[in-house]
Structure formats: structure tokens, C-alpha cells
Amino acid sequence: MSATRSLHLRGRSVGLVFVGGALGTGLRALVSAAVPPVSGLPVAVLGVDVVGAFVLGLLLATLHRAGPDEGRRRDLRLLLGTGVLGGFTTYSALAADTAGLADQARVGAALLYAGATLVLGLAAAFAGLRCGGRRGGR
């Protein structure tokens, strides 16, 4: 019966995402604690989001090049992509930090911070996809 169950309903899949998410969230907390804000801007979250976007693009392109999304490749995607990188990067921290800047009447900084995160994250994800796609294979 598990062969026909949706992926999100399978205990193994949920467990991989859970474990990966816990690891990624812990790693993000360590980075956030180690990197102080610069001129009041939460650069740790910006850096985490950009690095995470690059690594996710690299991971997905590498897994895609290796073959179909099944078996070990699917497990790696769920553990590392959805789990670790999903916990490492976070929209909620970006939203809270942006709202915090706006609440401090730093609307320009809030818009710059949110915009930079989105643009740099998109560029990093694209770069990761390109790097992962160029490493040989298919």
C-alpha cells in the first residue's frame, strides 16, 4: 500500500524531512548567533538564505543529473533539500527581520534587505543549478 501513498504521507519521508529540518534549523541558529547585525541589518539571515539557495540549486541539479527522483536520490533530496536546507533557510526569519526594520521606521532598509535577499537568493539558486548541471553526466 505504501507504493501508492503520497510521498508526504510516508513515515520514512516525513522522518527524513524532520531530522534534516532539525539539523538545518540548529545550523541557522548557530550562524545567527555567531554573526552580529551590521548597522542594524540582520546579515546572518541574508547570508544563510543566499548560501542555502545556492546549495539547494547545486543539490537539485546534481541529483537530477544522477537520475530519476527515486530511492536514494529521493531520500537525499528530502533529507538535505527539503529538510536541512528548508530548516537552514527560512522565510519567517526574513519576514520578521524585514518587519522589524520597518517597525523601526527604517522602511528603506527593510525594502533593500528584502529585495536584496530575493534577488541574491534567485541569482544564487540559478548559479547552483548551473554549477550542478555542468559537473558532467547528463
Buried (B, 14 or more C-beta within 10 A) or exposed (E): EEEEEEEEEBEEBEEBBBBBBEBBBEBBEEBBEEBEEEEEBBBBBBBBBBBBBBBBBBBBBBBBBBEEBEEEBBEBBBBBBBBBBBBBBBEEBBEEBBEBBBEEEBEEBBEBBBEBBEEBBEBBBEBBBEBBBEEEEE
